[in-house]
Amino acid sequence: MTDSQDIPAVGMVGGGQLARMTQQAAIALGVPLRVLSDSTHASAARVIADVRVGDHRSLDDLRTFAKDSDVVTFDHEHVPGEHIRALEDAGVACRPGSAALLHAQDKRVMRERLSAHGVPVPRFAPVATLADVEAFGAWPVVLKAARGGYDGKGVWVCESPAEARGVVERAVAEGVGLLAEEHVPFRRELAALVARSPYGQGAAYPIVETVQRDGICHEVIAPAPGLDDELAEHAQRLALGIADALGVTGLLAVELFETGDGVLVNELAMRPHNSGHWTIEGARTSQFEQHLRAVLDLPLGDTTPTAPYVVMANVLGGDDPAVYRRYIHVMAHDPAVKVHFYGKEVRPGRKIGHVTALGDDLEDARERARHAAGYLGGGSA
């Protein structure tokens, strides 16, 4: 579990790109990072030496994995809560713990808990029938799977009862719980990224703007341009308050709608998050190092940006899987742009990497990031 230097080992459940990028921070900190991956070909398994192949839905696999870890954390929210509780009952330090992580796993529980704490959220109601949806009294209405949705999956914007009927019927047939939510006329989407340690120390990054298309994040701008200082501070305090109220240990990403009346909380994630990838080059402490510091109960790092503007653009796969040969153009065109690839099979529309551009001029940084991401994904120069 620990070596002669008494350095704790962190076990991360999940072999995706978040674990892959956490490894870079772990190397710098000298912290052993172990991964439970469902495959030796997964993104993180390709670059981390200590990989255990197993199923995150199997309690036996989780118990075996946890034996050699001082702290267990997660790169996704899909580990069954009862399994995490079983690990905790056996004395395993799970960070975040099952009680906190439930609020990132179940949207109904999250909405109800935040509402009870006075946190502003969209109007919502659990629904099981078309009559329930119609009684909610708002069209268009947003229907969401209470569990399991991500990147636009499990979210349906229904303009009419006819559209809602199909969603409800499929959900009932598949045993999926649903929420109805008001369709919020927001100005833009924001994200607040904070960290909290078991000791109770908190740290907040600048509020960012996230640009979504078809349910997928395409671009993150740090800091959010034109955001009122008072509202930005309010959003940071709101996120830190949520982390404290829910007992989060590690990172917490709070996805927000900016409206004419302030901000509403849309989603929570308790792990490194796509909205924080910009911090690798764009902040004194990356979100991945910060997550490790937090789960190990180390003092948290400086969140100060390294440039006036940082823009991260996701690279989405296209029809041509030959990504590497396009490096030459991107790097020659802009030697300052930073490229990150996740070692994932290229499929159209799949997130396969991201690029980051920093600078003094926002529009210049956006154009550089967009150009690089578009070209690497198979678009034109």
C-alpha positions in Angstrom: 0.0 0.0 0.0 2.8 2.4 0.9 6.5 2.3 0.2 9.5 3.0 2.4 8.9 6.7 2.0 5.4 6.4 3.5 3.8 7.9 0.4 0.1 7.1 0.2 -1.2 5.4 -2.9 -4.3 6.8 -4.6 -6.7 4.3 -6.3 -8.9 5.9 -9.0 -11.9 3.9 -10.2 -12.3 4.4 -13.9 -9.9 4.3 -16.8 -11.0 7.3 -18.8 -9.2 10.5 -19.8 -9.7 12.0 -16.4 -7.6 9.3 -14.8 -5.1 9.6 -17.6 -4.6 13.3 -17.0 -4.5 12.8 -13.2 -1.5 10.6 -13.8 0.5 13.6 -15.0 -0.2 15.4 -11.8 0.5 12.3 -9.7 4.0 11.9 -11.3 4.9 15.5 -10.4 3.7 15.0 -6.8 5.5 11.7 -6.5 2.2 10.0 -5.6 1.5 6.4 -6.8 -1.7 6.4 -8.8 -3.5 3.1 -9.4 -6.4 2.6 -11.7 -9.3 0.2 -11.9 -10.1 0.0 -15.6 -12.6 -2.2 -17.5 -10.0 -2.8 -20.2 -6.2 -2.6 -20.8 -7.0 -0.5 -23.9 -8.8 2.3 -22.0 -7.4 5.8 -22.1 -5.7 5.7 -18.7 -4.7 2.1 -18.9 -2.5 3.0 -21.9 -0.2 5.3 -19.8 -0.5 4.1 -16.1 1.7 1.2 -15.0 -0.4 0.0 -12.1 -3.7 -1.0 -13.8 -6.1 -3.5 -12.4 -8.7 -4.8 -14.9 -12.1 -5.1 -13.3 -15.7 -4.0 -13.3 -16.7 -0.9 -11.3 -20.1 -2.6 -10.8 -18.6 -5.6 -9.0 -18.1 -5.2 -5.2 -15.6 -8.0 -5.2 -13.5 -6.2 -7.9 -13.7 -3.0 -5.9 -12.7 -4.6 -2.6 -9.7 -6.3 -4.2 -8.7 -3.0 -5.8 -9.1 -1.0 -2.6 -6.8 -3.3 -0.6 -3.7 -1.7 -2.1 -5.0 1.9 -2.0 -4.8 4.4 0.9 -7.5 6.5 -0.7 -10.0 5.6 -3.3 -11.5 8.2 -5.7 -13.4 8.2 -9.0 -13.1 9.4 -12.6 -16.9 8.9 -13.1 -20.1 8.7 -11.1 -21.3 5.2 -12.1 -20.0 3.1 -9.2 -23.1 1.8 -7.3 -23.6 3.8 -4.1 -24.2 0.6 -2.0 -20.8 -0.6 -3.1 -19.1 2.6 -2.0 -20.9 2.3 1.4 -19.6 -1.3 1.7 -16.1 -0.1 1.2 -16.5 2.7 3.7 -18.0 0.2 6.2 -14.8 -1.8 5.8 -12.7 1.3 6.6 -11.7 2.4 3.1 -11.2 6.1 2.7 -13.5 6.9 -0.3 -13.3 10.5 -1.5 -15.8 11.8 -2.3 -17.9 9.5 0.0 -21.1 7.8 -0.9 -23.3 10.3 0.9 -21.8 13.2 -1.2 -21.5 11.3 -4.5 -25.2 10.4 -4.4 -26.0 14.0 -5.4 -23.9 13.7 -8.6 -25.5 10.3 -9.3 -29.2 11.1 -8.8 -30.6 14.3 -10.1 -33.8 14.1 -8.1 -31.9 13.7 -4.8 -29.6 16.6 -5.9 -32.5 18.9 -6.8 -34.3 18.2 -3.5 -31.3 18.6 -1.3 -30.1 21.8 -2.9 -33.7 23.2 -2.8 -33.8 22.4 0.9 -30.6 24.4 1.4 -32.0 27.4 -0.5 -29.8 26.9 -3.5 -31.5 28.2 -6.7 -32.4 25.4 -9.2 -34.8 25.2 -12.1 -38.4 24.4 -11.1 -38.7 20.6 -11.2 -40.9 17.6 -10.3 -40.6 13.8 -10.5 -42.8 12.4 -13.2 -43.9 8.9 -14.1 -46.7 9.4 -16.6 -47.7 11.8 -19.4 -50.4 13.1 -17.1 -47.6 14.1 -14.6 -45.8 15.9 -17.3 -48.9 17.8 -18.4 -49.7 18.7 -14.8 -46.2 20.2 -14.5 -47.7 23.0 -16.7 -44.9 24.3 -18.9 -44.1 23.8 -22.6 -41.5 23.3 -23.8 -40.5 21.0 -20.9 -37.2 19.3 -20.2 -37.3 15.7 -19.3 -34.3 14.2 -17.7 -33.3 10.7 -16.6 -32.8 10.9 -12.9 -29.7 8.7 -13.2 -27.0 8.0 -15.8 -27.2 10.9 -18.2 -24.1 12.7 -19.5 -23.0 14.8 -22.5 -26.6 15.4 -23.6 -27.7 11.8 -23.1 -30.7 11.3 -20.9 -32.0 14.8 -21.6 -35.0 15.5 -23.9 -36.5 18.9 -24.7 -40.1 18.2 -25.5 -42.2 20.8 -27.3 -45.5 19.0 -27.0 -47.4 16.2 -25.2 -46.8 14.0 -28.3 -43.0 14.3 -27.9 -43.2 13.8 -24.2 -45.3 10.7 -24.6 -42.6 8.9 -26.5 -40.0 9.8 -23.9 -42.2 8.7 -21.0 -43.1 5.4 -22.6 -39.5 4.5 -23.3 -38.5 5.5 -19.8 -41.2 3.3 -18.2 -40.3 0.4 -20.5 -36.6 0.7 -19.4 -37.3 1.4 -15.8 -35.8 4.8 -15.9 -36.9 7.4 -13.4 -37.7 10.9 -14.9 -37.7 14.5 -13.8 -39.6 17.3 -15.5 -37.8 20.7 -15.4 -38.7 24.1 -16.7 -37.0 25.1 -19.9 -34.8 27.9 -18.5 -34.3 30.9 -20.9 -30.7 31.4 -19.8 -28.2 33.9 -21.2 -25.3 31.4 -21.2 -23.9 28.5 -19.3 -21.2 28.9 -16.7 -19.3 26.5 -14.5 -17.8 26.9 -11.0 -15.0 24.6 -10.1 -14.0 24.3 -6.4 -12.1 21.9 -4.2 -12.6 20.9 -0.6 -10.4 18.8 1.6 -11.4 16.5 4.5 -9.8 19.1 6.8 -12.4 21.5 5.4 -10.1 23.8 3.4 -11.7 25.2 0.2 -10.4 26.7 -3.0 -12.2 28.2 -6.0 -11.1 28.7 -9.6 -12.4 31.6 -11.7 -15.9 31.2 -13.1 -15.8 30.0 -16.7 -18.2 30.1 -19.6 -19.0 26.8 -21.3 -20.2 26.8 -24.9 -22.4 23.8 -25.5 -23.7 22.4 -28.9 -25.9 19.4 -29.2 -25.4 18.6 -25.5 -21.6 18.5 -25.8 -19.2 21.0 -24.5 -17.2 22.5 -27.4 -15.4 25.4 -25.7 -14.5 26.7 -22.2 -13.5 30.4 -21.7 -11.7 31.4 -18.5 -12.6 33.7 -17.0 -16.2 34.0 -18.3 -16.0 37.2 -20.4 -18.1 40.2 -19.2 -19.2 38.5 -16.0 -20.0 40.9 -13.2 -17.5 40.7 -10.4 -20.2 40.5 -7.8 -22.0 37.7 -9.6 -18.7 35.8 -10.1 -18.0 36.0 -6.4 -21.5 34.9 -5.6 -21.2 31.8 -7.9 -17.9 30.9 -6.3 -19.4 31.2 -2.8 -22.4 29.2 -3.9 -20.2 26.3 -5.1 -18.1 26.4 -2.0 -21.2 26.3 0.1 -22.6 23.3 -1.8 -19.3 21.5 -1.3 -19.4 22.1 2.4 -23.2 21.3 2.8 -22.8 18.0 0.9 -19.5 17.0 2.5 -17.6 16.8 -0.8 -13.9 15.8 -0.6 -12.0 16.4 -3.9 -13.2 18.6 -6.8 -16.7 19.8 -7.3 -17.9 21.2 -10.6 -21.1 23.1 -10.5 -22.7 23.7 -13.9 -24.8 26.9 -13.9 -27.3 28.8 -16.0 -26.9 32.6 -16.0 -30.3 34.3 -16.1 -31.5 37.8 -15.8 -32.0 37.1 -12.0 -28.6 35.6 -11.3 -27.5 31.9 -11.6 -29.3 28.6 -11.3 -27.6 25.3 -10.5 -28.0 22.8 -13.3 -25.6 19.9 -12.7 -23.0 18.7 -10.2 -19.9 16.5 -10.8 -17.5 15.4 -8.0 -14.3 14.8 -9.9 -12.1 16.6 -12.4 -14.4 18.0 -15.1 -14.3 19.0 -18.7 -14.9 22.6 -17.7 -11.5 22.5 -15.8 -9.2 21.2 -18.4 -8.0 24.7 -19.1 -6.3 24.7 -15.7 -3.5 22.4 -16.9 -1.7 25.3 -18.6 -4.0 28.1 -17.5 -3.8 28.0 -13.7 -1.0 27.8 -11.1 -2.5 24.5 -9.9 -4.3 22.2 -12.4 -7.6 20.7 -11.4 -5.9 17.2 -11.5 -3.2 18.2 -9.0 -5.9 19.9 -6.9 -8.0 16.8 -6.8 -5.1 14.7 -5.6 -4.2 17.4 -3.0 -7.8 17.4 -1.8 -8.3 13.6 -1.5 -5.0 13.2 0.2 -5.9 16.1 2.6 -2.9 18.1 1.6 -3.0 22.0 1.6 -4.8 23.1 -1.6 -2.9 24.8 -4.4 -3.0 28.3 -5.9 -5.8 28.8 -8.4 -4.5 32.0 -10.0 -4.7 32.0 -13.8 -1.4 32.1 -15.7 -2.8 34.4 -18.4 -5.5 37.0 -18.8 -7.5 34.7 -21.0 -7.5 30.9 -21.4 -9.6 29.1 -24.0 -10.0 25.3 -24.1 -11.6 23.7 -27.1 -12.6 20.0 -27.3 -11.3 18.0 -30.2 -14.2 15.9 -31.6 -13.5 12.9 -33.8 -14.3 13.0 -37.5 -14.2 10.4 -40.3 -10.4 10.4 -40.6 -8.7 8.5 -37.7 -5.2 9.6 -38.7 -4.9 12.4 -36.1 -1.1 12.4 -35.6 -0.3 13.5 -39.1 -2.2 16.7 -38.5 0.0 17.8 -35.7 2.5 19.3 -38.1 0.1 21.9 -39.4 -1.3 22.8 -35.9 2.1 23.1 -34.3 3.7 25.0 -37.1 0.7 27.3 -37.4 0.7 28.1 -33.7 3.7 26.9 -31.6 2.0 28.2 -28.4 -1.1 26.1 -28.6 -1.2 23.1 -26.3 -2.5 19.7 -27.5 -3.8 16.9 -25.4 -5.0 13.6 -26.8 -6.7 10.9 -24.8 -5.6 7.8 -26.6 -9.2 6.9 -27.6 -10.5 5.3 -30.7 -11.6 8.0 -33.1 -15.3 8.1 -33.8 -17.4 11.0 -35.3 -18.5 13.3 -32.6 -16.5 11.6 -29.8 -14.3 13.7 -27.5 -10.8 12.5 -28.4 -8.7 15.4 -26.9 -8.6 19.1 -26.3 -6.4 22.1 -27.1 -5.7 25.1 -25.0 -4.7 28.6 -26.1 -3.6 31.4 -23.7 -3.2 35.1 -24.4 -4.0 38.7 -23.6 -6.7 39.0 -26.3 -9.8 36.9 -25.9 -10.9 36.7 -29.5 -7.4 35.8 -30.6 -7.2 33.0 -28.1 -10.6 31.7 -29.2 -9.7 31.7 -32.8 -6.4 29.9 -32.2 -8.1 27.2 -30.0 -11.0 26.7 -32.5 -8.7 26.5 -35.5 -6.5 23.9 -33.8 -9.4 21.8 -32.5 -11.2 21.9 -35.8 -8.1 20.9 -37.8 -7.1 18.1 -35.4 -10.6 16.7 -35.5 -10.4 16.4 -39.3 -11.7 19.8 -40.4 -10.0 22.2 -42.8 -7.3 24.7 -41.9 
